[in-house]
Amino acid sequence: MLCDDGRVGGVARGSEPDTARGRSWSTSLLDTITAEGLDPAYRVAADRRSVGGRSGHRRSGAAAGAALAVIGLLFATAAAQVRASAPAEARTRAALVDRIERRTAETDALQSRVAGLRAEVARARDQVLALTAMGAQAAENLQRLEQAAAVTPVEGPGVTVTVDDAPADEQPLGTEPGTPPAAELSRILDVDLQKIVNALWAAGAEAVAVDGQRLSALTAIRSAGEAILVDYRPISPPYTVSAVADPALLEPRFVDGPAGRELRTLAEVYGIRYDVTPVERIRLPGASGVTLRFARVVGAGS
Amino acid sequence: MIAVLGLVAGIVLGLVVQPTVPQWLQPYLPIAVVAALDAVFGGLRAMLDGIFDDKVFVVSFVANVIVAALVVFLGDQLGVGAQLSTGVVVVLGIRIFSNAAAIRRHLFDA
């Protein structure tokens, strides 16, 4: 299709070569573009010169040299401009990264200040409440309620249940048609974690935490897409569910209960890994983000 | 010979002087570079074919640059600047490649 002998419209159709004007426009656009790569004016000028009896080409005159000088100038300017703007872009990016880091540090500082102020408020409150008998009673009630609401950290012996997705190379046995694809079934779902937590509560746990997130009455375990969220914070496998209780009582009740059976079935059929271990000492942090919603003046209609 | 000297002189001059391109001209610089490349490759192929003519070369270079800049300018005014610019670059690129293929056949008989 490409003729390099200067002939235009190089598809061999058996007809004589014709100029650009006489060529049929039914040739495709790409043919046109590639065939006219060599400016037809060159061929026309050469023909005209050979007709006039002079040599077939007229090599580099001054005009060509001047045009090439301009072209060289153009290339050099464009290249220089690209090099000049590159540091500017790098500087902008570095400035943005710096701003992000500074704001993150500011946020962290503010959060730690909030935690410190909260602790100060609690201390002052306890001091004031300890001054009167009614205040001491209120303080005792408050402590009881805070423990129930999982605000205070808890420490003691307990049990740790660790669950993990099936290893990538293990295939679940016999998935039936109509069930979700194998990859989904060999992952731990939020309902699995919910069942484990519920079973731990039912077996007598005093406090439960998932991956270090203490569960309060308002904490949700849900999934968003493929990730599991505990208290709207994403966690990743392997998942650790810790419970504070007497391990001698908790462990057999959990393992023999419905959750233990379910975990065994999941391990057999889908290859999910799990482990139940008693621990001598666990410390579970208090639930974060607990807001005060309801308060009443002491002595007024209590 | 004069041609090559002219090209080298232009490049050296550009690197030394480092002219600052005015702001309104900057979007057309890349398209002018591609148009210039097309003219250079066309001239090189014509030279190897034995039909080089410097008047045709100068006219083709100037016309290429002006037409390409005009098309891009028109596109900017009508809101299709990026697409027209892409189209111009594609067409000029195809011409550059077909000329380069012819040059390669001349140089290496391959």
Interface residues (C-beta under 8 A of the other chain):
Chain A: L2 D4 D5 G6 L30 I33 T34 E36 G37 L38 D39 A41 Y42 R43 A45 A46 R49 G56 H57 R58 R59 S60 G61 A62 A63 A64 G65 A66 A67 L68 A69 V70 I71 G72 L73 L74 F75 A76 T77 A78 A79 A80 Q81
Chain B: M1 I2 A3 V4 L5 G6 L7 V8 A9 G10 I11 V12 L13 G14 L15 Q18 P19 V21 Q26 L29 P30 A32 V33 A36 A39 V40 G42 G43 R45 A46 M47 D49 G50 I51 F52 D53 D54 K55 V56 F57 V58 V59 S60 F61 V62 V91 I94 R95 S98 N99 A101 A102 R105 H106
